[in-house]
Amino acid sequence: MAELSEAGTPGRQLAPLVLLFSLGTVACSSAPPTSGAVGPEQTLRTQVFMSRCSICHAPPHPKRHSYAEWQLLLPVMEQRMEERGMGQLSDQDRVAILSYLKANGR
């Protein structure tokens, strides 16, 4: 039987792929940021964003869109919530979410 060289072993060939996958997973799983000092008001905004925007999907990273784009997308998300029988956001939640996105969007 022919022997495999060290470079030909499956473990050695997969190691770089496993490392690359691991780094990508860690980078993609980071929590959405908060800008500046994190006081009670910013923490509340973050909590509202995370809880309300994770009902139907994973919360998107706020830098995915500019604040102006988020202002256009939020009503679309509210419409989808209403279509699913979830009702709309309260004015207080809407203000908190938009405030969070303004502080943390691109």
C-alpha positions as CSV (number, residue, x, y, z in Angstrom):
1,M,0.0,0.0,0.0
2,A,1.1,3.5,-0.7
3,E,1.6,5.8,2.2
4,L,0.1,9.3,2.3
5,S,2.5,12.1,2.8
6,E,1.9,14.4,5.8
7,A,0.5,17.1,3.5
8,G,-1.9,14.5,2.1
9,T,-3.6,13.6,5.3
10,P,-7.2,14.7,5.6
11,G,-6.6,16.4,9.0
12,R,-3.9,18.6,7.6
13,Q,-6.0,19.6,4.6
14,L,-9.0,20.5,6.7
15,A,-7.3,22.4,9.4
16,P,-7.1,25.7,7.5
17,L,-10.8,25.4,6.5
18,V,-11.8,24.7,10.1
19,L,-9.9,27.7,11.4
20,L,-11.3,30.0,8.7
21,F,-14.9,28.8,9.4
22,S,-14.3,29.4,13.2
23,L,-13.1,32.9,12.7
24,G,-16.0,33.7,10.4
25,T,-18.5,32.3,12.9
26,V,-17.1,34.5,15.7
27,A,-17.1,37.6,13.5
28,C,-20.7,37.1,12.4
29,S,-22.1,36.3,15.8
30,S,-21.1,39.6,17.5
31,A,-23.9,41.5,19.1
32,P,-25.1,44.7,17.6
33,P,-23.1,47.6,18.9
34,T,-24.0,50.4,21.1
35,S,-22.4,53.8,20.5
36,G,-20.7,55.9,23.1
37,A,-21.4,55.4,26.8
38,V,-24.0,52.8,27.6
39,G,-26.4,54.4,30.0
40,P,-29.9,53.3,31.1
41,E,-31.5,55.0,28.1
42,Q,-29.2,53.4,25.6
43,T,-29.6,50.0,27.3
44,L,-33.4,50.3,27.1
45,R,-33.2,51.2,23.4
46,T,-30.9,48.2,22.8
47,Q,-33.3,45.9,24.6
48,V,-36.3,47.1,22.7
49,F,-34.5,46.7,19.4
50,M,-33.3,43.2,20.3
51,S,-36.6,42.0,21.7
52,R,-39.0,43.5,19.1
53,C,-36.8,42.9,16.0
54,S,-36.1,39.3,16.9
55,I,-39.8,38.1,17.1
56,C,-39.7,37.1,13.4
57,H,-36.0,37.1,12.5
58,A,-32.6,37.5,14.0
59,P,-32.0,41.2,14.8
60,P,-30.1,42.7,11.9
61,H,-26.8,44.5,12.5
62,P,-27.7,48.3,12.6
63,K,-24.8,49.1,10.3
64,R,-26.6,47.1,7.5
65,H,-28.4,50.3,6.6
66,S,-28.2,54.1,7.0
67,Y,-30.6,55.8,9.4
68,A,-32.5,57.1,6.4
69,E,-32.9,53.6,5.1
70,W,-34.0,52.3,8.5
71,Q,-36.7,55.0,8.6
72,L,-38.1,53.5,5.4
73,L,-37.7,49.9,6.4
74,L,-39.3,50.1,9.8
75,P,-42.9,50.8,8.4
76,V,-42.4,47.8,6.1
77,M,-41.6,45.6,9.1
78,E,-44.6,47.0,11.0
79,Q,-46.8,46.1,8.0
80,R,-45.4,42.5,8.1
81,M,-46.1,42.3,11.8
82,E,-49.7,43.5,11.3
83,E,-50.2,41.0,8.5
84,R,-49.1,38.2,10.9
85,G,-51.5,39.4,13.5
86,M,-48.9,40.9,15.8
87,G,-50.1,44.5,15.7
88,Q,-47.9,47.5,15.3
89,L,-45.2,48.8,17.5
90,S,-46.2,51.2,20.2
91,D,-45.0,54.8,19.7
92,Q,-42.6,54.4,22.6
93,D,-41.1,51.2,21.0
94,R,-40.9,52.9,17.6
95,V,-39.0,55.9,19.0
96,A,-36.7,53.6,21.0
97,I,-35.9,51.5,17.9
98,L,-35.3,54.5,15.7
99,S,-33.2,56.1,18.3
100,Y,-31.0,53.0,18.6
101,L,-30.7,52.8,14.8
102,K,-29.8,56.5,14.5
103,A,-27.0,56.1,17.2
104,N,-25.7,52.8,15.8
105,G,-26.5,52.7,12.0
106,R,-24.0,53.7,9.4
